[in-house]
Amino acid sequence: MTRNKKLNDWVSWAAALCRPDEVVWIDGSNLEELREKALASGELVRLNQEKLPGCYLHRSAQNDVARSEGKTFICTESKVDAGPTNNWEKPETMYNRLTPLFDGSMKGRTMYVVPYCMGPIESPFAKLGVEITDSIYVVLNMCIMTRVSKDVIYALDYYANFVRGLHSTATLDENNRYICHFPEDLTIWSINSGYGGNALLGKKCFALRIASFQARREGWLAEHMLIIGIENPQGKTHYICAAFPSACGKTNLAMIVPPEVYTKAGYKVWCVGDDIAWLRIGRDGRLWAVNPENGYFGVVPGTSEITNPNGLQAMRTDTIFTNVVYNNDDGTVWWEGLDSNPPENGTDWTGQPWNGKTSHLKGAHPNSRFTAFAKNCPTISPEFDNPEGVPISAIVFGGRRAKTAPLVYQARDFEHGVFIGSIIASETTAAATGAVGVVRRDPMAMMPFCGYNMGDYFDHWIQMGKRLKKKAPLIFNVNWFRTDEEGRFLWPGFRENLRIVDWMIKRCEGSIDAVNTPIGYMPTPEDINSEDLDLSMAAAAELLTVNKELWKSEIEDIRAFYSKFNEHTPRELWSQLSMLEERLDEM
């Protein structure tokens, strides 16, 4: 299939190890045959093709429904290069441990070789990868999430430097489940999982863990960020990147529908990407971003016509649904939060009969997913395939905090913005195995995805800021989840979040002032556009309150967090922490 000797030799080696019955190369042209094979085996269920054309349902093993963070490793020669927040082993140790697990793992199966490109293939951002897998589900998802075509195979004829991904569902033995990254070798091995976050090796594994390692070496950024463009009535578009932990509203913001008052005025929001951004300094000295993915792999519970109508529209065609409810009466799917009419004659995500009117159990798994082409989003940006990417005016960090963080504040400068990003804290979600609702620090929303020492990662951000100089984007922090004393959210969220983005853009343009507070620059309650919004001035004031005692307590937790990285924590961040403490003392 290719003239790339390095690639051909590697595929031959993998086939000799895994011993499949046959080897099939994927170029995007033979997918219908694979779908029929998956339907025959029960790996896929065909949905109602009139109501959901090109859509299918997949049910994963019940022990394989989320990222396995405890079995995810960064394998570098030196432990310090992986850092204290990653699971680490020496490459030799993990190669030796996993090789017997792969030995014969594809007997009686087909080995699929999937060459793919991250980003538009003609882009300076583009990176090539090849995933070997025995899962048709993985193949079909990779053909949505990445660019798979004959052009990629042609490019590999001349491109020796590609990321090698070896995956097998093997026996789905969770005790022998491993997702191992070898950044120094540009290699990923994943075994005994079929869940997307563990098995779609072009996604978090390559696009963040391996790419972040590459980005540090090559002088760019690989980030867990959405990219949107906000077009004003005059036709000018500002692009922003935003980082949020999973299930904190990132997809909803990426596909946001403007509030009616903004729509009537002529505002539009364009989705460039919902999850990952690769950022480089352009020839003009500004920061430019591209979405390296070709599709969406999103959480579906809570997605509805109210919360995310564009997302719902995107998944109505050519979509793979995973671990949702199947409606036996009409061949469609359902999940909690879609509407108030669950099917009475349904099949739940485990394959058991389910009556949504009487069952006390959830029909869809809390981390159930959809995989859909980005092009199917009604608001997909005209710049989605632009090989140069889009220029970034602002970077937004956000978490889920009930009391500490205000609705929005702006960093004093880029270095202060790195500090703000480094201290993000949020509740854990169903997207990762383990307890739900536990608050943990998740800097830049990259804690589970950084492929090297996060102390060095912080320093790389600071060095990028120095290179950007006066053309650096402004940096903001948002918190849509602040609550009152009864635990009720003070901010309505969803489409109304654009009102806060609007304030950020005005700050980028220099058309509005801000209040100088100990934590950064903030709007006054009057600065937030509240036209047609049911938000009292008292609630707005509470949303913008800085609680000195809570922040003083926060400082101690940040200090303990920074200490984890020892001498790798940049001195600039320690200095920012000291300045914050001084400003709070003067408050």
Backbone torsions as a table, in degrees:
resi	resn	phi	psi	omega
1	MET	NA	-20.5	-177.5
2	THR	-145.1	157.0	175.4
3	ARG	-92.3	4.1	-179.1
4	ASN	-77.6	103.2	-176.0
5	LYS	-61.8	-39.0	-179.8
6	LYS	-60.7	-42.0	179.4
7	LEU	-69.6	-46.1	179.9
8	ASN	-60.9	-40.6	179.6
9	ASP	-65.2	-39.5	-179.5
10	TRP	-67.2	-42.6	178.4
11	VAL	-62.2	-41.0	178.6
12	SER	-63.6	-41.7	178.3
13	TRP	-62.4	-44.5	-179.0
14	ALA	-64.3	-38.9	179.2
15	ALA	-66.3	-38.9	178.4
16	ALA	-65.8	-33.6	179.6
17	LEU	-76.2	-49.2	-172.1
18	CYS	-86.2	-20.8	175.0
19	ARG	55.2	55.7	175.4
20	PRO	-72.6	165.0	175.9
21	ASP	-73.3	-32.7	177.5
22	GLU	-152.9	162.2	178.5
23	VAL	-120.3	126.9	-178.4
24	VAL	-124.0	127.0	175.8
25	TRP	-88.9	141.0	-177.5
26	ILE	-109.5	124.8	176.4
27	ASP	-124.6	13.9	178.1
28	GLY	88.6	-2.0	-174.9
29	SER	-104.3	-7.9	-173.7
30	ASN	-118.6	35.2	-171.3
31	LEU	-82.6	-30.7	-178.5
32	GLU	-62.6	-39.7	177.1
33	GLU	-61.3	-39.6	178.9
34	LEU	-67.2	-40.3	178.7
35	ARG	-60.9	-44.5	-179.6
36	GLU	-63.0	-37.7	177.5
37	LYS	-65.2	-40.8	179.3
38	ALA	-69.0	-34.4	176.4
39	LEU	-66.0	-41.1	-179.2
40	ALA	-65.7	-34.9	-178.7
41	SER	-84.8	-11.1	-177.0
42	GLY	87.3	3.4	178.5
43	GLU	-67.7	-27.9	175.2
44	LEU	-128.0	153.5	172.0
45	VAL	-120.5	126.7	179.5
46	ARG	-75.2	131.6	178.2
47	LEU	-91.0	174.4	179.6
48	ASN	-58.8	109.8	-172.6
49	GLN	-75.9	-13.1	173.5
50	GLU	-80.7	-41.6	-179.0
51	LYS	-86.7	-32.4	-178.1
52	LEU	-133.6	71.3	-176.4
53	PRO	-60.8	132.3	177.7
54	GLY	74.5	13.5	-174.9
55	CYS	-105.5	148.0	-176.9
56	TYR	-141.0	159.3	177.0
57	LEU	-114.3	139.4	175.0
58	HIS	-128.8	139.4	173.5
59	ARG	-116.1	126.0	179.3
60	SER	-90.6	169.3	175.7
61	ALA	-62.0	146.5	-175.0
62	GLN	-68.4	-16.3	176.9
63	ASN	-97.7	16.2	-170.8
64	ASP	-145.0	68.6	-169.7
65	VAL	-126.6	6.2	-177.4
66	ALA	-160.1	169.2	174.5
67	ARG	-58.8	134.8	179.5
68	SER	-97.2	78.5	-173.7
69	GLU	-63.2	-33.3	-179.9
70	GLY	-69.1	-18.9	179.2
71	LYS	-111.3	17.0	178.4
72	THR	-102.2	124.3	-172.9
73	PHE	-124.0	145.8	166.4
74	ILE	-106.0	118.5	-173.0
75	CYS	-109.3	100.3	178.5
76	THR	-123.3	158.5	-178.9
77	GLU	-60.9	-38.0	-179.8
78	SER	-108.6	132.5	179.8
79	LYS	-62.2	-35.1	-177.2
80	VAL	-65.6	-26.1	178.9
81	ASP	-70.3	-28.7	175.8
82	ALA	-81.0	-30.5	177.3
83	GLY	84.9	168.8	-173.4
84	PRO	-77.1	-12.5	-177.0
85	THR	-97.7	-3.5	175.8
86	ASN	-106.8	147.4	166.8
87	ASN	-71.6	134.3	-173.3
88	TRP	-128.5	144.9	165.6
89	GLU	-149.5	156.5	173.6
90	LYS	-64.9	144.7	178.2
91	PRO	-54.0	-45.9	-178.0
92	GLU	-59.3	-39.9	-179.7
93	THR	-62.5	-45.8	-177.1
94	MET	-74.8	-36.4	174.5
95	TYR	-59.7	-42.9	-179.6
96	ASN	-68.9	-33.1	-179.6
97	ARG	-74.4	-38.8	-173.9
98	LEU	-86.9	-26.7	-177.8
99	THR	-55.7	-45.5	177.2
100	PRO	-63.7	-28.5	178.8
101	LEU	-71.6	-35.1	177.5
102	PHE	-78.2	-22.0	-176.1
103	ASP	-59.7	111.8	178.9
104	GLY	74.0	11.4	-174.7
105	SER	-67.4	-17.7	-177.9
106	MET	-110.3	18.7	175.5
107	LYS	-58.6	133.0	-179.6
108	GLY	77.7	5.3	-177.5
109	ARG	-123.5	174.8	175.0
110	THR	-103.9	136.1	172.5
111	MET	-93.1	122.9	178.3
112	TYR	-103.6	131.9	177.3
113	VAL	-108.0	116.6	-173.0
114	VAL	-116.6	94.0	171.1
115	PRO	-75.1	137.2	-176.8
116	TYR	-148.3	163.0	178.8
117	CYS	-122.7	135.7	172.7
118	MET	-97.1	118.1	-174.8
119	GLY	89.7	162.9	175.5
120	PRO	-54.9	134.7	-169.8
121	ILE	-63.2	-26.2	-179.5
122	GLU	-91.2	5.2	-174.9
123	SER	-83.8	146.4	172.2
124	PRO	-65.2	-16.4	176.8
125	PHE	-79.1	-19.7	-166.5
126	ALA	-61.4	142.1	173.2
127	LYS	-135.2	142.3	-178.2
128	LEU	-102.6	147.2	176.1
129	GLY	-144.4	163.6	174.3
130	VAL	-136.0	125.1	174.4
131	GLU	-109.7	128.6	170.2
132	ILE	-99.9	129.6	-176.3
133	THR	-149.8	160.7	173.8
134	ASP	-111.5	14.8	-176.2
135	SER	-112.1	119.7	175.2
136	ILE	-64.6	-37.1	177.0
137	TYR	-55.3	-44.2	178.9
138	VAL	-65.2	-44.0	180.0
139	VAL	-58.1	-49.6	-177.1
140	LEU	-65.0	-37.2	176.9
141	ASN	-68.4	-41.6	178.5
142	MET	-63.0	-31.6	179.2
143	CYS	-75.0	-12.9	171.6
144	ILE	-93.5	-44.8	-171.0
145	MET	-77.6	-25.3	-178.4
146	THR	-126.6	174.3	177.4
147	ARG	-92.3	109.7	-179.3
148	VAL	-116.6	119.5	-178.0
149	SER	-164.2	171.3	175.3
150	LYS	-61.9	-30.0	-179.8
151	ASP	-61.6	-34.5	179.1
152	VAL	-66.3	-43.2	179.2
153	ILE	-64.0	-39.7	176.5
154	TYR	-62.0	-41.9	-179.8
155	ALA	-62.5	-36.7	-179.7
156	LEU	-67.3	-19.6	175.2
157	ASP	-58.8	-28.8	-173.5
158	TYR	-118.8	4.7	-172.6
159	TYR	-122.5	103.4	-175.2
160	ALA	-79.3	-23.4	-171.1
161	ASN	-96.3	91.2	179.0
162	PHE	-128.8	159.3	179.0
163	VAL	-86.9	126.2	-177.6
164	ARG	-97.9	121.7	179.1
165	GLY	-119.8	123.0	178.5
166	LEU	-114.2	121.6	-177.5
167	HIS	-134.7	139.0	171.0
168	SER	-144.3	135.9	173.6
169	THR	-71.8	-20.7	177.6
170	ALA	47.2	-118.6	-179.9
171	THR	-107.4	4.2	-176.2
172	LEU	58.9	27.7	178.7
173	ASP	-71.9	110.0	-175.8
174	GLU	-68.2	-20.3	177.2
175	ASN	-74.6	-20.6	177.0
176	ASN	-119.4	33.8	178.3
177	ARG	-91.4	126.4	179.8
178	TYR	-140.8	140.0	171.4
179	ILE	-125.6	102.2	-170.5
180	CYS	-115.4	133.5	-179.8
181	HIS	-114.2	130.2	178.6
182	PHE	-117.4	78.2	-171.8
183	PRO	-60.7	-32.5	-179.6
184	GLU	-70.2	-18.6	178.0
185	ASP	-106.1	-0.5	-173.3
186	LEU	51.5	50.3	-173.4
187	THR	-135.0	144.7	175.7
188	ILE	-132.6	131.1	172.8
189	TRP	-121.4	129.4	179.5
190	SER	-136.0	129.5	-176.6
191	ILE	-142.2	145.6	176.3
192	ASN	71.9	26.3	172.4
193	SER	-143.7	141.9	173.0
194	GLY	-115.3	-0.1	179.8
195	TYR	-66.2	140.8	-173.3
196	GLY	-53.0	-45.9	-177.1
197	GLY	-65.2	-21.5	178.3
198	ASN	-100.5	-22.0	-169.1
199	ALA	-114.2	-26.2	175.8
200	LEU	-82.3	89.0	-166.6
201	LEU	-71.6	-11.8	175.2
202	GLY	-79.6	-13.8	-173.9
203	LYS	-84.4	-113.5	-175.5
204	LYS	-60.8	-36.5	-175.4
205	CYS	-61.1	-52.5	-179.9
206	PHE	-85.9	-55.8	-168.8
207	ALA	-63.0	-20.9	177.5
208	LEU	-119.7	-58.6	-172.1
209	ARG	-67.0	-51.4	178.4
210	ILE	-72.6	-42.6	-176.8
211	ALA	-65.4	-34.8	178.6
212	SER	-64.3	-36.4	175.7
213	PHE	-64.8	-46.6	177.0
214	GLN	-61.3	-41.1	-175.9
215	ALA	-62.8	-38.9	179.3
216	ARG	-65.4	-41.7	-179.3
217	ARG	-67.6	-33.0	-172.2
218	GLU	-102.8	-5.1	174.4
219	GLY	86.6	37.6	174.7
220	TRP	-139.3	-170.9	-176.9
221	LEU	-128.6	136.2	171.4
222	ALA	-116.1	113.2	-167.4
223	GLU	-128.7	151.5	177.1
224	HIS	-84.1	72.2	-170.3
225	MET	-137.0	143.7	167.0
226	LEU	-80.8	163.4	173.9
227	ILE	-134.2	122.5	174.6
228	ILE	-131.4	156.3	174.6
229	GLY	-116.8	131.0	178.6
230	ILE	-108.3	112.5	-178.5
231	GLU	-97.3	124.1	-179.3
232	ASN	-85.8	172.1	-177.1
233	PRO	-59.5	-20.9	179.1
234	GLN	-86.5	-1.3	177.0
235	GLY	91.5	3.8	178.3
236	LYS	-86.6	134.7	-178.3
237	THR	-116.0	127.4	171.1
238	HIS	-104.4	134.3	178.7
239	TYR	-105.5	137.4	177.6
240	ILE	-128.1	149.6	169.6
241	CYS	-108.3	144.6	-179.4
242	ALA	-142.8	136.5	-178.5
243	ALA	-115.1	123.5	175.6
244	PHE	-137.5	143.4	170.9
245	PRO	-60.9	161.6	-178.4
246	SER	-56.1	144.0	176.8
247	ALA	65.0	24.5	175.3
248	CYS	-111.7	22.4	172.6
249	GLY	96.2	13.1	-176.3
250	LYS	-67.8	-47.7	-180.0
251	THR	-64.0	-37.6	178.9
252	ASN	-62.8	-39.8	178.1
253	LEU	-70.5	-37.6	-179.2
254	ALA	-61.8	-31.8	-177.0
255	MET	-115.2	28.9	-172.6
256	ILE	-61.7	141.5	170.8
257	VAL	-99.4	123.2	-177.2
258	PRO	-58.9	147.8	172.1
259	PRO	-55.2	153.9	-174.2
260	GLU	-55.7	-37.7	-178.2
261	VAL	-63.3	-32.0	178.0
262	TYR	-79.5	-38.8	178.2
263	THR	-61.0	-45.1	179.2
264	LYS	-62.0	-32.8	-179.5
265	ALA	-76.8	-13.6	177.3
266	GLY	105.7	12.0	177.4
267	TYR	-76.4	147.0	174.0
268	LYS	-134.2	148.8	174.9
269	VAL	-121.4	127.1	-178.1
270	TRP	-109.5	134.1	178.3
271	CYS	-93.7	118.9	172.7
272	VAL	-94.9	-39.1	179.4
273	GLY	-162.8	153.2	-175.8
274	ASP	-110.6	-5.6	-170.6
275	ASP	-144.7	-40.1	-172.6
276	ILE	-133.4	138.3	177.6
277	ALA	-131.0	133.1	168.9
278	TRP	-105.4	128.4	-172.7
279	LEU	-123.3	134.8	178.2
280	ARG	-134.5	154.5	174.0
281	ILE	-81.5	121.7	-176.5
282	GLY	-80.9	178.3	-180.0
283	ARG	-64.3	-22.2	179.2
284	ASP	-88.6	3.7	178.6
285	GLY	86.0	-4.9	178.4
286	ARG	-89.9	166.8	176.7
287	LEU	-88.7	127.4	-179.6
288	TRP	-117.7	148.2	-176.4
289	ALA	-131.8	147.4	172.8
290	VAL	-131.5	148.5	171.7
291	ASN	-88.4	113.6	-176.8
292	PRO	-73.8	-11.7	-176.8
293	GLU	-91.8	165.5	179.9
294	ASN	-114.8	-2.8	-177.3
295	GLY	-153.7	-172.5	-179.7
296	TYR	-117.8	137.0	171.6
297	PHE	-124.6	85.9	-167.9
298	GLY	-114.5	160.3	174.5
299	VAL	-76.1	134.2	-179.3
300	VAL	-97.2	-33.9	-180.0
301	PRO	-54.4	132.5	-177.6
302	GLY	91.4	-10.6	178.8
303	THR	-81.2	124.8	-177.5
304	SER	-150.8	-179.8	176.4
305	GLU	-64.7	-23.9	179.9
306	ILE	-83.9	-47.3	-173.4
307	THR	-81.2	-37.0	-174.9
308	ASN	-156.7	71.4	-178.0
309	PRO	-62.9	-33.0	178.8
310	ASN	-68.9	-38.7	176.3
311	GLY	-63.5	-40.9	179.1
312	LEU	-63.4	-40.1	178.6
313	GLN	-65.7	-38.8	-178.5
314	ALA	-62.4	-31.2	-175.4
315	MET	-94.6	12.7	179.6
316	ARG	-87.4	-6.0	-179.5
317	THR	-139.2	137.5	172.2
318	ASP	52.2	46.8	-175.5
319	THR	-120.4	144.6	171.5
320	ILE	-105.4	119.0	175.8
321	PHE	-96.6	138.9	-178.4
322	THR	-124.6	124.0	173.0
323	ASN	63.2	40.5	173.5
324	VAL	-109.6	179.5	178.7
325	VAL	-81.3	138.7	173.6
326	TYR	-102.0	127.5	177.9
327	ASN	-88.9	108.8	-176.2
328	ASN	-66.7	-22.4	-175.8
329	ASP	-76.9	-37.3	-176.1
330	ASP	-128.6	5.4	175.5
331	GLY	70.7	24.2	176.7
332	THR	-107.4	-173.2	-179.0
333	VAL	-124.3	162.2	-179.1
334	TRP	-149.5	155.3	174.6
335	TRP	-151.4	161.0	178.5
336	GLU	-60.7	128.4	-179.3
337	GLY	97.6	-9.5	178.8
338	LEU	-68.4	-51.7	176.8
339	ASP	-162.7	-175.3	-177.5
340	SER	-98.5	21.8	-177.4
341	ASN	-126.3	67.9	178.6
342	PRO	-66.7	148.6	-180.0
343	PRO	-66.5	141.1	175.5
344	GLU	-85.1	-26.4	177.6
345	ASN	-112.9	76.5	-175.0
346	GLY	-121.2	172.5	171.8
347	THR	-124.5	124.6	-175.6
348	ASP	-77.0	-179.4	-173.2
349	TRP	-66.3	-17.6	178.3
350	THR	-89.6	-4.1	-178.9
351	GLY	92.9	10.0	-178.8
352	GLN	-98.9	150.7	175.9
353	PRO	-56.2	141.7	-174.7
354	TRP	-146.8	127.8	176.0
355	ASN	-110.9	109.1	-175.7
356	GLY	-65.7	-16.9	-179.3
357	LYS	-84.3	-24.8	-174.1
358	THR	-119.2	-22.4	-174.8
359	SER	-73.1	140.8	174.9
360	HIS	-92.2	-4.3	179.4
361	LEU	-96.5	148.5	176.7
362	LYS	-70.6	141.5	-179.3
363	GLY	-81.9	-37.8	177.8
364	ALA	-102.2	147.2	176.4
365	HIS	-68.0	143.5	179.9
366	PRO	-56.9	-22.9	178.3
367	ASN	-109.6	26.3	177.1
368	SER	-62.9	153.4	-166.8
369	ARG	-133.7	164.1	167.6
370	PHE	-131.0	143.6	174.3
371	THR	-120.2	116.5	-174.4
372	ALA	-138.8	151.6	176.9
373	PHE	-67.6	137.0	177.1
374	ALA	-59.8	-34.4	-177.4
375	LYS	-62.7	-18.1	-179.5
376	ASN	-82.8	-7.1	176.5
377	CYS	-74.1	127.7	-178.3
378	PRO	-59.5	-24.3	-177.4
379	THR	-108.0	24.0	179.3
380	ILE	-59.7	135.5	-174.5
381	SER	-68.1	141.8	172.3
382	PRO	-60.5	-18.0	-178.6
383	GLU	-95.0	7.3	-175.4
384	PHE	-53.9	-43.5	-177.7
385	ASP	-97.0	10.1	-180.0
386	ASN	-65.5	117.4	-176.7
387	PRO	-63.4	-21.7	179.7
388	GLU	-85.0	-12.5	-176.8
389	GLY	81.9	-160.3	-179.7
390	VAL	-129.7	147.7	-179.9
391	PRO	-78.1	136.7	-173.5
392	ILE	-100.8	122.6	177.8
393	SER	-88.4	-32.7	-175.3
394	ALA	-147.4	150.3	172.7
395	ILE	-118.6	133.4	-176.8
396	VAL	-121.6	131.2	172.4
397	PHE	-112.0	146.1	179.6
398	GLY	-154.2	152.2	175.7
399	GLY	-141.3	-163.6	-179.5
400	ARG	-123.1	102.3	179.9
401	ARG	-129.3	129.8	-175.7
402	ALA	-74.0	-32.5	-171.5
403	LYS	-134.2	-37.6	-167.0
404	THR	-70.3	-58.0	-173.5
405	ALA	-80.4	136.3	175.5
406	PRO	-73.9	176.3	-178.7
407	LEU	-57.5	-43.5	-179.6
408	VAL	-159.4	143.1	167.7
409	TYR	-152.5	156.9	-174.4
410	GLN	-109.8	140.7	176.1
411	ALA	-68.7	151.5	-180.0
412	ARG	-71.2	-33.0	177.5
413	ASP	-161.8	-177.9	-174.6
414	PHE	-63.4	-41.7	-179.5
415	GLU	-63.1	-41.9	175.7
416	HIS	-63.5	-34.8	176.8
417	GLY	-63.6	-38.6	175.9
418	VAL	-62.3	-40.8	176.2
419	PHE	-58.7	-46.7	-179.8
420	ILE	-60.5	-44.5	179.0
421	GLY	-64.7	-32.4	-176.0
422	SER	-74.5	-14.6	-176.2
423	ILE	-110.6	11.2	178.3
424	ILE	-54.5	136.3	173.4
425	ALA	-132.0	143.2	-178.8
426	SER	-154.5	164.5	177.0
427	GLU	-76.4	145.1	173.8
428	THR	-69.4	157.8	-176.6
429	THR	-130.5	178.1	179.7
430	ALA	-70.9	-6.5	-180.0
431	ALA	-71.3	-15.2	176.9
432	ALA	-125.7	145.5	179.1
433	THR	-67.9	153.4	-179.1
434	GLY	114.4	-168.5	-175.9
435	ALA	-67.3	146.4	178.2
436	VAL	-107.1	138.7	176.5
437	GLY	95.3	2.2	179.1
438	VAL	-85.6	130.6	179.5
439	VAL	-79.1	128.4	177.0
440	ARG	-139.7	151.3	179.5
441	ARG	-77.6	131.4	-173.5
442	ASP	-138.0	74.6	-174.9
443	PRO	-56.3	130.5	-179.9
444	MET	53.7	18.2	-174.4
445	ALA	56.5	30.0	-174.8
446	MET	-115.4	2.6	-175.5
447	MET	-52.5	-46.8	-179.2
448	PRO	-79.8	-4.1	-167.1
449	PHE	-123.9	-3.0	-179.2
450	CYS	-78.9	128.7	-174.6
451	GLY	-87.5	11.9	178.8
452	TYR	-156.7	-174.8	-176.9
453	ASN	-58.6	122.8	-176.2
454	MET	-68.0	-23.9	172.9
455	GLY	-62.3	-42.5	176.2
456	ASP	-69.3	-32.3	176.2
457	TYR	-62.2	-44.1	176.8
458	PHE	-59.9	-42.5	-179.9
459	ASP	-64.6	-37.2	178.4
460	HIS	-62.3	-40.6	175.4
461	TRP	-59.7	-44.6	-179.2
462	ILE	-63.1	-41.0	178.8
463	GLN	-66.3	-36.6	175.8
464	MET	-61.5	-40.5	178.3
465	GLY	-61.6	-38.9	179.0
466	LYS	-65.9	-35.1	178.6
467	ARG	-71.9	-32.1	179.6
468	LEU	-72.8	-31.2	179.2
469	LYS	53.8	-124.1	-173.9
470	LYS	-78.8	-7.2	-178.2
471	LYS	-100.0	15.7	-180.0
472	ALA	-70.0	142.2	174.8
473	PRO	-66.9	154.5	173.4
474	LEU	-72.8	151.4	-178.4
475	ILE	-120.7	136.6	-177.2
476	PHE	-130.5	161.0	170.8
477	ASN	-124.1	137.2	176.5
478	VAL	-126.8	156.4	176.4
479	ASN	-146.2	96.6	-177.9
480	TRP	-74.8	-6.7	-163.9
481	PHE	-111.6	22.1	178.0
482	ARG	-68.8	139.9	-174.9
483	THR	-121.2	160.5	174.5
484	ASP	-88.1	-171.8	-175.8
485	GLU	-66.6	-22.1	178.6
486	GLU	-91.9	4.6	178.5
487	GLY	83.3	10.4	179.6
488	ARG	-88.4	141.6	179.3
489	PHE	-65.8	134.1	179.7
490	LEU	-82.0	-28.3	-176.1
491	TRP	-105.3	135.4	-176.8
492	PRO	-68.1	-24.7	175.3
493	GLY	70.6	-159.2	179.8
494	PHE	50.5	-125.8	-173.8
495	ARG	-65.7	-23.4	-179.8
496	GLU	-69.2	-15.0	179.0
497	ASN	-61.1	-21.6	179.1
498	LEU	-63.6	-25.0	177.9
499	ARG	-62.6	-35.1	178.8
500	ILE	-76.3	-38.7	175.4
501	VAL	-61.0	-36.5	178.3
502	ASP	-59.9	-42.6	177.9
503	TRP	-63.1	-40.6	179.0
504	MET	-60.6	-44.0	-178.8
505	ILE	-64.1	-39.4	176.6
506	LYS	-62.5	-34.3	175.6
507	ARG	-67.4	-39.3	177.7
508	CYS	-62.1	-36.6	-179.8
509	GLU	-82.0	-11.2	-178.3
510	GLY	73.1	25.8	-175.4
511	SER	-100.8	4.3	-179.9
512	ILE	-147.5	145.4	179.6
513	ASP	-84.2	174.8	178.2
514	ALA	-145.9	161.8	179.0
515	VAL	-93.1	130.4	179.3
516	ASN	-83.0	114.3	179.9
517	THR	-119.1	170.3	179.8
518	PRO	-59.7	-26.8	-176.4
519	ILE	-97.6	-14.8	-178.9
520	GLY	152.6	-169.0	-178.7
521	TYR	-88.2	133.9	-176.4
522	MET	-131.4	155.0	174.1
523	PRO	-77.3	159.1	165.9
524	THR	-82.0	161.9	176.4
525	PRO	-55.2	-33.5	-179.0
526	GLU	-71.6	-20.1	-179.0
527	ASP	-74.9	-18.2	179.0
528	ILE	-84.9	124.3	-180.0
529	ASN	-65.9	107.9	-177.0
530	SER	-107.9	15.8	179.0
531	GLU	-60.0	127.8	-178.5
532	ASP	62.2	20.9	-179.9
533	LEU	-113.1	130.9	179.8
534	ASP	-84.4	76.5	-179.4
535	LEU	-139.5	116.8	-178.8
536	SER	-74.1	158.2	176.3
537	MET	-63.0	-31.7	179.0
538	ALA	-66.1	-43.0	178.4
539	ALA	-66.7	-40.2	178.5
540	ALA	-62.8	-40.1	179.0
541	ALA	-65.1	-40.2	178.8
542	GLU	-64.7	-38.0	178.5
543	LEU	-62.5	-25.9	-175.6
544	LEU	-107.8	19.9	179.9
545	THR	-85.8	137.4	174.4
546	VAL	-106.4	112.4	-179.2
547	ASN	-88.1	109.9	-174.8
548	LYS	-57.6	-45.9	-175.2
549	GLU	-67.0	-40.5	177.8
550	LEU	-62.9	-40.2	179.9
551	TRP	-70.4	-34.0	176.2
552	LYS	-63.3	-40.4	176.4
553	SER	-65.6	-37.1	178.3
554	GLU	-60.3	-37.4	-178.5
555	ILE	-59.1	-42.1	-180.0
556	GLU	-63.7	-39.4	179.3
557	ASP	-68.8	-38.9	177.6
558	ILE	-63.9	-42.4	179.8
559	ARG	-59.7	-43.0	178.9
560	ALA	-65.8	-37.7	179.4
561	PHE	-65.9	-47.8	179.4
562	TYR	-60.4	-33.7	-177.4
563	SER	-64.7	-21.2	178.3
564	LYS	-59.5	-30.2	-172.9
565	PHE	-95.0	1.6	177.4
566	ASN	49.7	-130.3	-175.3
567	GLU	-72.0	-7.1	179.4
568	HIS	-81.0	-14.6	174.9
569	THR	-70.6	121.3	-177.2
570	PRO	-59.6	141.0	178.5
571	ARG	-60.8	-27.9	179.4
572	GLU	-62.0	-36.2	179.8
573	LEU	-73.1	-38.6	174.1
574	TRP	-60.2	-40.0	178.7
575	SER	-64.7	-41.8	177.7
576	GLN	-61.8	-39.6	179.1
577	LEU	-64.7	-41.9	178.4
578	SER	-63.7	-41.2	179.4
579	MET	-66.0	-36.6	176.7
580	LEU	-63.3	-43.9	179.9
581	GLU	-62.0	-41.2	178.7
582	GLU	-63.7	-42.5	-179.7
583	ARG	-66.1	-37.0	177.7
584	LEU	-67.0	-38.1	178.4
585	ASP	-63.2	-31.3	-179.3
586	GLU	-85.9	-5.4	-174.7
587	MET	-67.5	NA	NA
